[in-house]
């Protein structure tokens, strides 16, 4: 009898050889498998000319779920279990930077958008925030197109510029539906002050200037107001300096005083300055509608915007703003498609 062919042994061996030769990327498609390697350069390079190079998704919405979770060699940020919201992308680093973004000519290194429930092309986002942003020719570490919130202390090294008011807020003591807002005093100078109550003895009172006031105020900007309390007397400021202030009265009397100065570092501050904050970011800039009514009126009056809130392109050309827009757009258009 002729022996049967043993092809049933060869086929499994061939299949095993094929599997062994398959790239790990193919094997990683199997659920639960892992993909790892050890190289001196990039471990894997993924490219796609027709869609996302890497697309991750998860059906979980809690329990630190992330569609894509990346971690560097320094390890996780916490060795104990902690709760974090579900994310599309999560970067983690114990010693270095969790997520990093870079751009040369783009609008931002990192950007995030909150999308409205009704997603409409071009107008669907409610607010967006960017890190490492360039907007309207200005560079920002952090830029928000919409409301921003800080729960905690805010430290600013530089100048704080606002188009609205600078408020402090406290709860209402008797009405849960209300709160109390106080607005910061404003003026055309970087003012300093101290105040108090004194009394003349034998017609004279000496007001000692606080050390902190002397440290920050300029001598040339001092003004003093003294107001008698309780009776009508003649009162005058005889001497004023950063060391002391001398007040004299026709009779001994209690008095209130207010001493105003100017910060030495900003004694040459000018209230009217070249326009930097009301230059449109581009021909379709819509910041007009976020400004107070009086500011809108002035921007229309000076021709920066039209009465319907659109950028006045003739004025933009006159001021040379359109050239800056064109330079930024040209730089963006000149980039190779692979860099965009």
Buried (B, 14 or more C-beta within 10 A) or exposed (E): EEEEEEEEEEEEEEEEEEEEEEEEEEEBEEEEEEEEEEEEEEEEEEEEEEEEEEEEEEEEEEEBBBBBBEBBEEEEEEEEEEEBEBBEEBBBBBEEEEEEEEBEBBBBBBBEEEEEEEEEEEEEBEBBBBBBBBBBBEEBEEBBBEEEEEEEEEEEEEEEEEEEEEEEEEEEEEEEEEEEEEEEEEEEBBBBEBEEEBEBEEBEBEBEBEEEBBEBBBBEBBEBEBEBEEEEBEBEBEEBEBEEBBBBBEEEBBBEBEBBBBBBEBBEEEEEEEEEEBBBBBBEBBBBEEBEEEBBEBBBEEEBBBEEBBBBEEBBEEBEBBEBBEEBEEEEEEEEEEEE
